Amino acid sequence: MIFPITILSPFQKIFEGNALYVSSENSAGKFDILPRHANFISIIEDKDIIAKTANGKIETFKFPKAIILFADNSLKIYTDLSPSYAESIL
């Protein structure tokens, strides 16, 4: 089972694909997102975001600050955020 993942900045689409899982770490600790995960939102600061894609490839991303939003079995990651842009997507 897979879920779509999109990584966006205000300027461009950085990545789009399907993932088997995504792992990262927030202020509470490490976490994994699997298909059909409960709705989830988190701020990630300067930590790896690791996605295993549907074809088995491991993709690793790292941003100074990002918002991860998982809802309706779809993951969106927003990066390069100004405070006003962050408020507009939440």
PyMOL Python script that loads the backbone (N, CA, C, O; Angstrom):
from pymol import cmd

cmd.read_pdbstr("""\
ATOM      1  N   MET A   1       0.841  -1.175   0.000  1.00  0.00           N
ATOM      2  CA  MET A   1       0.000   0.000   0.000  1.00  0.00           C
ATOM      3  C   MET A   1       0.896   1.252   0.000  1.00  0.00           C
ATOM      4  O   MET A   1       1.942   1.275   0.649  1.00  0.00           O
ATOM      5  N   ILE A   2       0.476   2.275  -0.727  1.00  0.00           N
ATOM      6  CA  ILE A   2       1.261   3.500  -0.863  1.00  0.00           C
ATOM      7  C   ILE A   2       0.374   4.717  -0.616  1.00  0.00           C
ATOM      8  O   ILE A   2      -0.847   4.603  -0.507  1.00  0.00           O
ATOM      9  N   PHE A   3       1.012   5.878  -0.530  1.00  0.00           N
ATOM     10  CA  PHE A   3       0.278   7.140  -0.443  1.00  0.00           C
ATOM     11  C   PHE A   3       1.064   8.205  -1.204  1.00  0.00           C
ATOM     12  O   PHE A   3       2.287   8.116  -1.314  1.00  0.00           O
ATOM     13  N   PRO A   4       0.361   9.218  -1.732  1.00  0.00           N
ATOM     14  CA  PRO A   4       1.053  10.272  -2.473  1.00  0.00           C
ATOM     15  C   PRO A   4       1.783  11.218  -1.527  1.00  0.00           C
ATOM     16  O   PRO A   4       1.321  11.498  -0.421  1.00  0.00           O
ATOM     17  N   ILE A   5       2.929  11.701  -1.986  1.00  0.00           N
ATOM     18  CA  ILE A   5       3.716  12.671  -1.235  1.00  0.00           C
ATOM     19  C   ILE A   5       4.085  13.812  -2.182  1.00  0.00           C
ATOM     20  O   ILE A   5       4.519  13.586  -3.312  1.00  0.00           O
ATOM     21  N   THR A   6       3.905  15.035  -1.699  1.00  0.00           N
ATOM     22  CA  THR A   6       4.267  16.231  -2.453  1.00  0.00           C
ATOM     23  C   THR A   6       5.059  17.144  -1.534  1.00  0.00           C
ATOM     24  O   THR A   6       4.650  17.400  -0.402  1.00  0.00           O
ATOM     25  N   ILE A   7       6.196  17.635  -2.022  1.00  0.00           N
ATOM     26  CA  ILE A   7       7.001  18.600  -1.270  1.00  0.00           C
ATOM     27  C   ILE A   7       6.984  19.906  -2.052  1.00  0.00           C
ATOM     28  O   ILE A   7       7.378  19.960  -3.217  1.00  0.00           O
ATOM     29  N   LEU A   8       6.514  20.962  -1.378  1.00  0.00           N
ATOM     30  CA  LEU A   8       6.329  22.256  -2.026  1.00  0.00           C
ATOM     31  C   LEU A   8       7.048  23.360  -1.277  1.00  0.00           C
ATOM     32  O   LEU A   8       7.095  23.364  -0.047  1.00  0.00           O
ATOM     33  N   SER A   9       7.606  24.294  -2.027  1.00  0.00           N
ATOM     34  CA  SER A   9       8.053  25.564  -1.468  1.00  0.00           C
ATOM     35  C   SER A   9       7.174  26.629  -2.110  1.00  0.00           C
ATOM     36  O   SER A   9       6.443  26.324  -3.052  1.00  0.00           O
ATOM     37  N   PRO A  10       7.224  27.863  -1.632  1.00  0.00           N
ATOM     38  CA  PRO A  10       6.435  28.912  -2.286  1.00  0.00           C
ATOM     39  C   PRO A  10       6.849  29.124  -3.744  1.00  0.00           C
ATOM     40  O   PRO A  10       6.119  29.750  -4.512  1.00  0.00           O
ATOM     41  N   PHE A  11       8.005  28.611  -4.122  1.00  0.00           N
ATOM     42  CA  PHE A  11       8.570  28.902  -5.433  1.00  0.00           C
ATOM     43  C   PHE A  11       8.503  27.744  -6.417  1.00  0.00           C
ATOM     44  O   PHE A  11       8.521  27.961  -7.629  1.00  0.00           O
ATOM     45  N   GLN A  12       8.423  26.505  -5.908  1.00  0.00           N
ATOM     46  CA  GLN A  12       8.471  25.361  -6.819  1.00  0.00           C
ATOM     47  C   GLN A  12       7.971  24.091  -6.144  1.00  0.00           C
ATOM     48  O   GLN A  12       7.884  24.008  -4.918  1.00  0.00           O
ATOM     49  N   LYS A  13       7.645  23.108  -6.972  1.00  0.00           N
ATOM     50  CA  LYS A  13       7.360  21.762  -6.486  1.00  0.00           C
ATOM     51  C   LYS A  13       8.700  21.043  -6.443  1.00  0.00           C
ATOM     52  O   LYS A  13       9.348  20.878  -7.476  1.00  0.00           O
ATOM     53  N   ILE A  14       9.119  20.615  -5.260  1.00  0.00           N
ATOM     54  CA  ILE A  14      10.428  19.997  -5.074  1.00  0.00           C
ATOM     55  C   ILE A  14      10.394  18.506  -5.380  1.00  0.00           C
ATOM     56  O   ILE A  14      11.337  17.961  -5.953  1.00  0.00           O
ATOM     57  N   PHE A  15       9.307  17.853  -4.996  1.00  0.00           N
ATOM     58  CA  PHE A  15       9.210  16.403  -5.203  1.00  0.00           C
ATOM     59  C   PHE A  15       7.744  16.020  -5.255  1.00  0.00           C
ATOM     60  O   PHE A  15       6.908  16.597  -4.559  1.00  0.00           O
ATOM     61  N   GLU A  16       7.444  15.033  -6.095  1.00  0.00           N
ATOM     62  CA  GLU A  16       6.107  14.455  -6.143  1.00  0.00           C
ATOM     63  C   GLU A  16       6.249  12.982  -6.492  1.00  0.00           C
ATOM     64  O   GLU A  16       6.947  12.626  -7.442  1.00  0.00           O
ATOM     65  N   GLY A  17       5.589  12.132  -5.726  1.00  0.00           N
ATOM     66  CA  GLY A  17       5.667  10.707  -5.983  1.00  0.00           C
ATOM     67  C   GLY A  17       4.772   9.940  -5.027  1.00  0.00           C
ATOM     68  O   GLY A  17       3.896  10.516  -4.383  1.00  0.00           O
ATOM     69  N   ASN A  18       4.995   8.648  -4.941  1.00  0.00           N
ATOM     70  CA  ASN A  18       4.249   7.777  -4.034  1.00  0.00           C
ATOM     71  C   ASN A  18       5.222   7.132  -3.065  1.00  0.00           C
ATOM     72  O   ASN A  18       6.333   6.755  -3.438  1.00  0.00           O
ATOM     73  N   ALA A  19       4.789   7.010  -1.812  1.00  0.00           N
ATOM     74  CA  ALA A  19       5.678   6.495  -0.773  1.00  0.00           C
ATOM     75  C   ALA A  19       5.064   5.297  -0.064  1.00  0.00           C
ATOM     76  O   ALA A  19       3.846   5.180   0.073  1.00  0.00           O
ATOM     77  N   LEU A  20       5.949   4.411   0.383  1.00  0.00           N
ATOM     78  CA  LEU A  20       5.559   3.306   1.254  1.00  0.00           C
ATOM     79  C   LEU A  20       5.539   3.764   2.707  1.00  0.00           C
ATOM     80  O   LEU A  20       4.702   3.331   3.499  1.00  0.00           O
ATOM     81  N   TYR A  21       6.485   4.656   3.045  1.00  0.00           N
ATOM     82  CA  TYR A  21       6.520   5.265   4.370  1.00  0.00           C
ATOM     83  C   TYR A  21       7.377   6.522   4.317  1.00  0.00           C
ATOM     84  O   TYR A  21       8.167   6.717   3.393  1.00  0.00           O
ATOM     85  N   VAL A  22       7.206   7.367   5.324  1.00  0.00           N
ATOM     86  CA  VAL A  22       8.042   8.553   5.525  1.00  0.00           C
ATOM     87  C   VAL A  22       8.430   8.574   6.989  1.00  0.00           C
ATOM     88  O   VAL A  22       7.595   8.337   7.862  1.00  0.00           O
ATOM     89  N   SER A  23       9.697   8.857   7.262  1.00  0.00           N
ATOM     90  CA  SER A  23      10.211   8.936   8.631  1.00  0.00           C
ATOM     91  C   SER A  23      10.903  10.272   8.834  1.00  0.00           C
ATOM     92  O   SER A  23      11.510  10.820   7.913  1.00  0.00           O
ATOM     93  N   SER A  24      10.805  10.788  10.053  1.00  0.00           N
ATOM     94  CA  SER A  24      11.521  12.012  10.408  1.00  0.00           C
ATOM     95  C   SER A  24      11.550  12.121  11.928  1.00  0.00           C
ATOM     96  O   SER A  24      11.290  11.153  12.643  1.00  0.00           O
ATOM     97  N   GLU A  25      11.870  13.310  12.399  1.00  0.00           N
ATOM     98  CA  GLU A  25      11.961  13.561  13.838  1.00  0.00           C
ATOM     99  C   GLU A  25      11.481  14.978  14.106  1.00  0.00           C
ATOM    100  O   GLU A  25      11.873  15.918  13.415  1.00  0.00           O
ATOM    101  N   ASN A  26      10.622  15.126  15.125  1.00  0.00           N
ATOM    102  CA  ASN A  26      10.189  16.449  15.561  1.00  0.00           C
ATOM    103  C   ASN A  26      10.630  16.662  17.007  1.00  0.00           C
ATOM    104  O   ASN A  26      11.432  15.888  17.530  1.00  0.00           O
ATOM    105  N   SER A  27      10.118  17.691  17.645  1.00  0.00           N
ATOM    106  CA  SER A  27      10.553  18.000  19.015  1.00  0.00           C
ATOM    107  C   SER A  27      10.166  16.910  20.014  1.00  0.00           C
ATOM    108  O   SER A  27      10.760  16.832  21.089  1.00  0.00           O
ATOM    109  N   ALA A  28       9.183  16.066  19.686  1.00  0.00           N
ATOM    110  CA  ALA A  28       8.765  14.978  20.572  1.00  0.00           C
ATOM    111  C   ALA A  28       9.544  13.687  20.325  1.00  0.00           C
ATOM    112  O   ALA A  28       9.501  12.767  21.142  1.00  0.00           O
ATOM    113  N   GLY A  29      10.254  13.621  19.199  1.00  0.00           N
ATOM    114  CA  GLY A  29      11.029  12.419  18.900  1.00  0.00           C
ATOM    115  C   GLY A  29      10.811  11.930  17.482  1.00  0.00           C
ATOM    116  O   GLY A  29      10.215  12.618  16.653  1.00  0.00           O
ATOM    117  N   LYS A  30      11.306  10.726  17.218  1.00  0.00           N
ATOM    118  CA  LYS A  30      11.209  10.135  15.882  1.00  0.00           C
ATOM    119  C   LYS A  30       9.787   9.641  15.628  1.00  0.00           C
ATOM    120  O   LYS A  30       9.076   9.240  16.550  1.00  0.00           O
ATOM    121  N   PHE A  31       9.389   9.679  14.353  1.00  0.00           N
ATOM    122  CA  PHE A  31       8.070   9.178  13.979  1.00  0.00           C
ATOM    123  C   PHE A  31       8.115   8.609  12.565  1.00  0.00           C
ATOM    124  O   PHE A  31       9.007   8.925  11.777  1.00  0.00           O
ATOM    125  N   ASP A  32       7.140   7.768  12.265  1.00  0.00           N
ATOM    126  CA  ASP A  32       6.952   7.192  10.934  1.00  0.00           C
ATOM    127  C   ASP A  32       5.516   7.448  10.501  1.00  0.00           C
ATOM    128  O   ASP A  32       4.596   7.419  11.318  1.00  0.00           O
ATOM    129  N   ILE A  33       5.335   7.696   9.221  1.00  0.00           N
ATOM    130  CA  ILE A  33       4.006   7.818   8.632  1.00  0.00           C
ATOM    131  C   ILE A  33       3.857   6.682   7.626  1.00  0.00           C
ATOM    132  O   ILE A  33       4.660   6.535   6.705  1.00  0.00           O
ATOM    133  N   LEU A  34       2.817   5.890   7.823  1.00  0.00           N
ATOM    134  CA  LEU A  34       2.507   4.755   6.957  1.00  0.00           C
ATOM    135  C   LEU A  34       1.176   5.015   6.258  1.00  0.00           C
ATOM    136  O   LEU A  34       0.437   5.908   6.672  1.00  0.00           O
ATOM    137  N   PRO A  35       0.851   4.261   5.211  1.00  0.00           N
ATOM    138  CA  PRO A  35      -0.456   4.432   4.580  1.00  0.00           C
ATOM    139  C   PRO A  35      -1.586   4.311   5.602  1.00  0.00           C
ATOM    140  O   PRO A  35      -1.526   3.505   6.531  1.00  0.00           O
ATOM    141  N   ARG A  36      -2.601   5.124   5.407  1.00  0.00           N
ATOM    142  CA  ARG A  36      -3.788   5.180   6.279  1.00  0.00           C
ATOM    143  C   ARG A  36      -3.471   5.646   7.696  1.00  0.00           C
ATOM    144  O   ARG A  36      -4.228   5.363   8.625  1.00  0.00           O
ATOM    145  N   HIS A  37      -2.376   6.348   7.866  1.00  0.00           N
ATOM    146  CA  HIS A  37      -2.021   6.939   9.160  1.00  0.00           C
ATOM    147  C   HIS A  37      -3.122   7.917   9.569  1.00  0.00           C
ATOM    148  O   HIS A  37      -3.814   8.473   8.716  1.00  0.00           O
ATOM    149  N   ALA A  38      -3.277   8.118  10.849  1.00  0.00           N
ATOM    150  CA  ALA A  38      -4.205   9.143  11.338  1.00  0.00           C
ATOM    151  C   ALA A  38      -3.735  10.513  10.862  1.00  0.00           C
ATOM    152  O   ALA A  38      -2.555  10.703  10.565  1.00  0.00           O
ATOM    153  N   ASN A  39      -4.663  11.466  10.791  1.00  0.00           N
ATOM    154  CA  ASN A  39      -4.281  12.825  10.422  1.00  0.00           C
ATOM    155  C   ASN A  39      -3.165  13.295  11.344  1.00  0.00           C
ATOM    156  O   ASN A  39      -3.169  13.011  12.542  1.00  0.00           O
ATOM    157  N   PHE A  40      -2.206  14.019  10.765  1.00  0.00           N
ATOM    158  CA  PHE A  40      -0.987  14.360  11.500  1.00  0.00           C
ATOM    159  C   PHE A  40      -0.429  15.655  10.936  1.00  0.00           C
ATOM    160  O   PHE A  40      -0.405  15.851   9.721  1.00  0.00           O
ATOM    161  N   ILE A  41       0.020  16.538  11.821  1.00  0.00           N
ATOM    162  CA  ILE A  41       0.714  17.753  11.402  1.00  0.00           C
ATOM    163  C   ILE A  41       1.870  17.979  12.362  1.00  0.00           C
ATOM    164  O   ILE A  41       1.740  17.758  13.566  1.00  0.00           O
ATOM    165  N   SER A  42       3.009  18.424  11.822  1.00  0.00           N
ATOM    166  CA  SER A  42       4.179  18.642  12.664  1.00  0.00           C
ATOM    167  C   SER A  42       5.120  19.627  11.994  1.00  0.00           C
ATOM    168  O   SER A  42       5.138  19.766  10.771  1.00  0.00           O
ATOM    169  N   ILE A  43       5.890  20.298  12.813  1.00  0.00           N
ATOM    170  CA  ILE A  43       6.971  21.156  12.334  1.00  0.00           C
ATOM    171  C   ILE A  43       8.266  20.371  12.469  1.00  0.00           C
ATOM    172  O   ILE A  43       8.556  19.801  13.522  1.00  0.00           O
ATOM    173  N   ILE A  44       9.037  20.348  11.394  1.00  0.00           N
ATOM    174  CA  ILE A  44      10.329  19.662  11.376  1.00  0.00           C
ATOM    175  C   ILE A  44      11.397  20.726  11.195  1.00  0.00           C
ATOM    176  O   ILE A  44      11.341  21.516  10.252  1.00  0.00           O
ATOM    177  N   GLU A  45      12.370  20.748  12.097  1.00  0.00           N
ATOM    178  CA  GLU A  45      13.431  21.751  12.021  1.00  0.00           C
ATOM    179  C   GLU A  45      14.786  21.074  11.858  1.00  0.00           C
ATOM    180  O   GLU A  45      15.290  20.421  12.772  1.00  0.00           O
ATOM    181  N   ASP A  46      15.364  21.247  10.667  1.00  0.00           N
ATOM    182  CA  ASP A  46      16.726  20.805  10.369  1.00  0.00           C
ATOM    183  C   ASP A  46      16.957  19.318  10.677  1.00  0.00           C
ATOM    184  O   ASP A  46      18.000  18.940  11.211  1.00  0.00           O
ATOM    185  N   LYS A  47      15.979  18.493  10.335  1.00  0.00           N
ATOM    186  CA  LYS A  47      16.092  17.034  10.495  1.00  0.00           C
ATOM    187  C   LYS A  47      15.827  16.366   9.153  1.00  0.00           C
ATOM    188  O   LYS A  47      15.105  16.908   8.316  1.00  0.00           O
ATOM    189  N   ASP A  48      16.406  15.198   8.951  1.00  0.00           N
ATOM    190  CA  ASP A  48      16.151  14.453   7.721  1.00  0.00           C
ATOM    191  C   ASP A  48      14.688  14.036   7.640  1.00  0.00           C
ATOM    192  O   ASP A  48      14.076  13.656   8.639  1.00  0.00           O
ATOM    193  N   ILE A  49      14.146  14.116   6.441  1.00  0.00           N
ATOM    194  CA  ILE A  49      12.839  13.556   6.115  1.00  0.00           C
ATOM    195  C   ILE A  49      13.130  12.466   5.088  1.00  0.00           C
ATOM    196  O   ILE A  49      13.596  12.748   3.985  1.00  0.00           O
ATOM    197  N   ILE A  50      12.853  11.228   5.460  1.00  0.00           N
ATOM    198  CA  ILE A  50      13.230  10.075   4.639  1.00  0.00           C
ATOM    199  C   ILE A  50      11.961   9.421   4.104  1.00  0.00           C
ATOM    200  O   ILE A  50      11.064   9.065   4.867  1.00  0.00           O
ATOM    201  N   ALA A  51      11.899   9.269   2.794  1.00  0.00           N
ATOM    202  CA  ALA A  51      10.753   8.623   2.154  1.00  0.00           C
ATOM    203  C   ALA A  51      11.234   7.407   1.382  1.00  0.00           C
ATOM    204  O   ALA A  51      12.180   7.490   0.600  1.00  0.00           O
ATOM    205  N   LYS A  52      10.579   6.282   1.607  1.00  0.00           N
ATOM    206  CA  LYS A  52      10.817   5.109   0.755  1.00  0.00           C
ATOM    207  C   LYS A  52       9.727   5.134  -0.308  1.00  0.00           C
ATOM    208  O   LYS A  52       8.543   4.993  -0.002  1.00  0.00           O
ATOM    209  N   THR A  53      10.140   5.314  -1.560  1.00  0.00           N
ATOM    210  CA  THR A  53       9.178   5.461  -2.642  1.00  0.00           C
ATOM    211  C   THR A  53       8.605   4.114  -3.058  1.00  0.00           C
ATOM    212  O   THR A  53       9.103   3.060  -2.663  1.00  0.00           O
ATOM    213  N   ALA A  54       7.560   4.167  -3.853  1.00  0.00           N
ATOM    214  CA  ALA A  54       6.877   2.953  -4.291  1.00  0.00           C
ATOM    215  C   ALA A  54       7.798   2.024  -5.075  1.00  0.00           C
ATOM    216  O   ALA A  54       7.590   0.811  -5.082  1.00  0.00           O
ATOM    217  N   ASN A  55       8.818   2.583  -5.738  1.00  0.00           N
ATOM    218  CA  ASN A  55       9.756   1.734  -6.489  1.00  0.00           C
ATOM    219  C   ASN A  55      10.928   1.258  -5.633  1.00  0.00           C
ATOM    220  O   ASN A  55      11.869   0.655  -6.150  1.00  0.00           O
ATOM    221  N   GLY A  56      10.874   1.529  -4.312  1.00  0.00           N
ATOM    222  CA  GLY A  56      11.889   1.036  -3.390  1.00  0.00           C
ATOM    223  C   GLY A  56      13.065   1.960  -3.155  1.00  0.00           C
ATOM    224  O   GLY A  56      13.937   1.649  -2.344  1.00  0.00           O
ATOM    225  N   LYS A  57      13.108   3.085  -3.843  1.00  0.00           N
ATOM    226  CA  LYS A  57      14.207   4.039  -3.684  1.00  0.00           C
ATOM    227  C   LYS A  57      14.015   4.856  -2.404  1.00  0.00           C
ATOM    228  O   LYS A  57      12.894   5.232  -2.059  1.00  0.00           O
ATOM    229  N   ILE A  58      15.117   5.123  -1.708  1.00  0.00           N
ATOM    230  CA  ILE A  58      15.094   5.971  -0.519  1.00  0.00           C
ATOM    231  C   ILE A  58      15.444   7.396  -0.938  1.00  0.00           C
ATOM    232  O   ILE A  58      16.508   7.641  -1.507  1.00  0.00           O
ATOM    233  N   GLU A  59      14.542   8.329  -0.654  1.00  0.00           N
ATOM    234  CA  GLU A  59      14.764   9.754  -0.925  1.00  0.00           C
ATOM    235  C   GLU A  59      14.924  10.451   0.418  1.00  0.00           C
ATOM    236  O   GLU A  59      14.113  10.253   1.323  1.00  0.00           O
ATOM    237  N   THR A  60      15.964  11.265   0.552  1.00  0.00           N
ATOM    238  CA  THR A  60      16.210  11.994   1.798  1.00  0.00           C
ATOM    239  C   THR A  60      16.203  13.487   1.509  1.00  0.00           C
ATOM    240  O   THR A  60      16.843  13.959   0.570  1.00  0.00           O
ATOM    241  N   PHE A  61      15.463  14.222   2.341  1.00  0.00           N
ATOM    242  CA  PHE A  61      15.356  15.669   2.216  1.00  0.00           C
ATOM    243  C   PHE A  61      15.667  16.287   3.571  1.00  0.00           C
ATOM    244  O   PHE A  61      15.425  15.674   4.611  1.00  0.00           O
ATOM    245  N   LYS A  62      16.204  17.496   3.556  1.00  0.00           N
ATOM    246  CA  LYS A  62      16.481  18.210   4.803  1.00  0.00           C
ATOM    247  C   LYS A  62      16.265  19.699   4.547  1.00  0.00           C
ATOM    248  O   LYS A  62      16.804  20.260   3.593  1.00  0.00           O
ATOM    249  N   PHE A  63      15.475  20.327   5.402  1.00  0.00           N
ATOM    250  CA  PHE A  63      15.149  21.739   5.267  1.00  0.00           C
ATOM    251  C   PHE A  63      15.337  22.417   6.623  1.00  0.00           C
ATOM    252  O   PHE A  63      15.166  21.777   7.661  1.00  0.00           O
ATOM    253  N   PRO A  64      15.688  23.709   6.628  1.00  0.00           N
ATOM    254  CA  PRO A  64      15.808  24.409   7.913  1.00  0.00           C
ATOM    255  C   PRO A  64      14.515  24.333   8.727  1.00  0.00           C
ATOM    256  O   PRO A  64      14.544  24.176   9.948  1.00  0.00           O
ATOM    257  N   LYS A  65      13.377  24.446   8.028  1.00  0.00           N
ATOM    258  CA  LYS A  65      12.080  24.334   8.696  1.00  0.00           C
ATOM    259  C   LYS A  65      11.065  23.854   7.668  1.00  0.00           C
ATOM    260  O   LYS A  65      11.054  24.318   6.528  1.00  0.00           O
ATOM    261  N   ALA A  66      10.219  22.928   8.079  1.00  0.00           N
ATOM    262  CA  ALA A  66       9.178  22.409   7.190  1.00  0.00           C
ATOM    263  C   ALA A  66       7.951  22.043   8.016  1.00  0.00           C
ATOM    264  O   ALA A  66       8.048  21.735   9.204  1.00  0.00           O
ATOM    265  N   ILE A  67       6.809  22.084   7.365  1.00  0.00           N
ATOM    266  CA  ILE A  67       5.567  21.608   7.961  1.00  0.00           C
ATOM    267  C   ILE A  67       5.172  20.338   7.223  1.00  0.00           C
ATOM    268  O   ILE A  67       5.084  20.324   5.995  1.00  0.00           O
ATOM    269  N   ILE A  68       4.936  19.274   7.981  1.00  0.00           N
ATOM    270  CA  ILE A  68       4.444  18.011   7.425  1.00  0.00           C
ATOM    271  C   ILE A  68       2.960  17.923   7.757  1.00  0.00           C
ATOM    272  O   ILE A  68       2.557  18.085   8.909  1.00  0.00           O
ATOM    273  N   LEU A  69       2.157  17.666   6.735  1.00  0.00           N
ATOM    274  CA  LEU A  69       0.713  17.546   6.913  1.00  0.00           C
ATOM    275  C   LEU A  69       0.247  16.258   6.243  1.00  0.00           C
ATOM    276  O   LEU A  69       0.351  16.110   5.025  1.00  0.00           O
ATOM    277  N   PHE A  70      -0.267  15.331   7.042  1.00  0.00           N
ATOM    278  CA  PHE A  70      -0.816  14.088   6.505  1.00  0.00           C
ATOM    279  C   PHE A  70      -2.308  14.084   6.774  1.00  0.00           C
ATOM    280  O   PHE A  70      -2.738  14.138   7.926  1.00  0.00           O
ATOM    281  N   ALA A  71      -3.103  14.019   5.703  1.00  0.00           N
ATOM    282  CA  ALA A  71      -4.564  13.975   5.821  1.00  0.00           C
ATOM    283  C   ALA A  71      -5.119  13.268   4.595  1.00  0.00           C
ATOM    284  O   ALA A  71      -4.571  13.391   3.499  1.00  0.00           O
ATOM    285  N   ASP A  72      -6.198  12.534   4.776  1.00  0.00           N
ATOM    286  CA  ASP A  72      -6.852  11.822   3.672  1.00  0.00           C
ATOM    287  C   ASP A  72      -5.873  10.933   2.903  1.00  0.00           C
ATOM    288  O   ASP A  72      -5.924  10.848   1.676  1.00  0.00           O
ATOM    289  N   ASN A  73      -4.993  10.283   3.637  1.00  0.00           N
ATOM    290  CA  ASN A  73      -3.995   9.363   3.079  1.00  0.00           C
ATOM    291  C   ASN A  73      -3.082  10.029   2.052  1.00  0.00           C
ATOM    292  O   ASN A  73      -2.666   9.398   1.080  1.00  0.00           O
ATOM    293  N   SER A  74      -2.775  11.303   2.272  1.00  0.00           N
ATOM    294  CA  SER A  74      -1.897  12.062   1.383  1.00  0.00           C
ATOM    295  C   SER A  74      -0.967  12.915   2.238  1.00  0.00           C
ATOM    296  O   SER A  74      -1.397  13.511   3.225  1.00  0.00           O
ATOM    297  N   LEU A  75       0.311  12.973   1.859  1.00  0.00           N
ATOM    298  CA  LEU A  75       1.299  13.736   2.622  1.00  0.00           C
ATOM    299  C   LEU A  75       1.750  14.950   1.823  1.00  0.00           C
ATOM    300  O   LEU A  75       2.132  14.841   0.657  1.00  0.00           O
ATOM    301  N   LYS A  76       1.699  16.105   2.473  1.00  0.00           N
ATOM    302  CA  LYS A  76       2.242  17.328   1.892  1.00  0.00           C
ATOM    303  C   LYS A  76       3.292  17.861   2.854  1.00  0.00           C
ATOM    304  O   LYS A  76       3.091  17.878   4.068  1.00  0.00           O
ATOM    305  N   ILE A  77       4.414  18.295   2.292  1.00  0.00           N
ATOM    306  CA  ILE A  77       5.485  18.900   3.073  1.00  0.00           C
ATOM    307  C   ILE A  77       5.723  20.285   2.501  1.00  0.00           C
ATOM    308  O   ILE A  77       5.991  20.435   1.309  1.00  0.00           O
ATOM    309  N   TYR A  78       5.623  21.300   3.354  1.00  0.00           N
ATOM    310  CA  TYR A  78       5.802  22.691   2.949  1.00  0.00           C
ATOM    311  C   TYR A  78       7.129  23.190   3.509  1.00  0.00           C
ATOM    312  O   TYR A  78       7.404  23.039   4.699  1.00  0.00           O
ATOM    313  N   THR A  79       7.959  23.791   2.635  1.00  0.00           N
ATOM    314  CA  THR A  79       9.293  24.242   3.031  1.00  0.00           C
ATOM    315  C   THR A  79       9.489  25.712   2.692  1.00  0.00           C
ATOM    316  O   THR A  79       8.627  26.338   2.074  1.00  0.00           O
ATOM    317  N   ASP A  80      10.650  26.265   3.107  1.00  0.00           N
ATOM    318  CA  ASP A  80      11.005  27.663   2.818  1.00  0.00           C
ATOM    319  C   ASP A  80       9.877  28.602   3.220  1.00  0.00           C
ATOM    320  O   ASP A  80       9.429  29.434   2.430  1.00  0.00           O
ATOM    321  N   LEU A  81       9.433  28.457   4.446  1.00  0.00           N
ATOM    322  CA  LEU A  81       8.227  29.139   4.882  1.00  0.00           C
ATOM    323  C   LEU A  81       8.504  30.485   5.526  1.00  0.00           C
ATOM    324  O   LEU A  81       9.345  30.596   6.419  1.00  0.00           O
ATOM    325  N   SER A  82       7.805  31.487   5.078  1.00  0.00           N
ATOM    326  CA  SER A  82       7.739  32.742   5.806  1.00  0.00           C
ATOM    327  C   SER A  82       6.551  32.618   6.751  1.00  0.00           C
ATOM    328  O   SER A  82       5.663  31.804   6.498  1.00  0.00           O
ATOM    329  N   PRO A  83       6.501  33.397   7.832  1.00  0.00           N
ATOM    330  CA  PRO A  83       5.364  33.281   8.758  1.00  0.00           C
ATOM    331  C   PRO A  83       4.010  33.491   8.074  1.00  0.00           C
ATOM    332  O   PRO A  83       3.055  32.781   8.389  1.00  0.00           O
ATOM    333  N   SER A  84       3.905  34.435   7.156  1.00  0.00           N
ATOM    334  CA  SER A  84       2.617  34.683   6.504  1.00  0.00           C
ATOM    335  C   SER A  84       2.219  33.516   5.599  1.00  0.00           C
ATOM    336  O   SER A  84       1.039  33.176   5.518  1.00  0.00           O
ATOM    337  N   TYR A  85       3.191  32.898   4.916  1.00  0.00           N
ATOM    338  CA  TYR A  85       2.884  31.749   4.061  1.00  0.00           C
ATOM    339  C   TYR A  85       2.462  30.560   4.921  1.00  0.00           C
ATOM    340  O   TYR A  85       1.520  29.848   4.573  1.00  0.00           O
ATOM    341  N   ALA A  86       3.141  30.344   6.022  1.00  0.00           N
ATOM    342  CA  ALA A  86       2.792  29.230   6.913  1.00  0.00           C
ATOM    343  C   ALA A  86       1.365  29.383   7.425  1.00  0.00           C
ATOM    344  O   ALA A  86       0.625  28.401   7.479  1.00  0.00           O
ATOM    345  N   GLU A  87       0.972  30.581   7.797  1.00  0.00           N
ATOM    346  CA  GLU A  87      -0.393  30.808   8.279  1.00  0.00           C
ATOM    347  C   GLU A  87      -1.418  30.539   7.187  1.00  0.00           C
ATOM    348  O   GLU A  87      -2.512  30.054   7.477  1.00  0.00           O
ATOM    349  N   SER A  88      -1.085  30.842   5.944  1.00  0.00           N
ATOM    350  CA  SER A  88      -2.050  30.673   4.853  1.00  0.00           C
ATOM    351  C   SER A  88      -2.338  29.204   4.554  1.00  0.00           C
ATOM    352  O   SER A  88      -3.424  28.891   4.068  1.00  0.00           O
ATOM    353  N   ILE A  89      -1.401  28.293   4.826  1.00  0.00           N
ATOM    354  CA  ILE A  89      -1.636  26.878   4.531  1.00  0.00           C
ATOM    355  C   ILE A  89      -2.243  26.137   5.708  1.00  0.00           C
ATOM    356  O   ILE A  89      -2.764  25.033   5.545  1.00  0.00           O
ATOM    357  N   LEU A  90      -2.180  26.729   6.886  1.00  0.00           N
ATOM    358  CA  LEU A  90      -2.772  26.087   8.061  1.00  0.00           C
ATOM    359  C   LEU A  90      -4.165  26.575   8.200  1.00  0.00           C
ATOM    360  O   LEU A  90      -4.871  26.172   9.125  1.00  0.00           O
TER     361      LEU A  90
END
""", "prot")
cmd.dss("prot")
cmd.show_as("cartoon", "prot")
cmd.util.cbc("prot")
cmd.orient("prot")
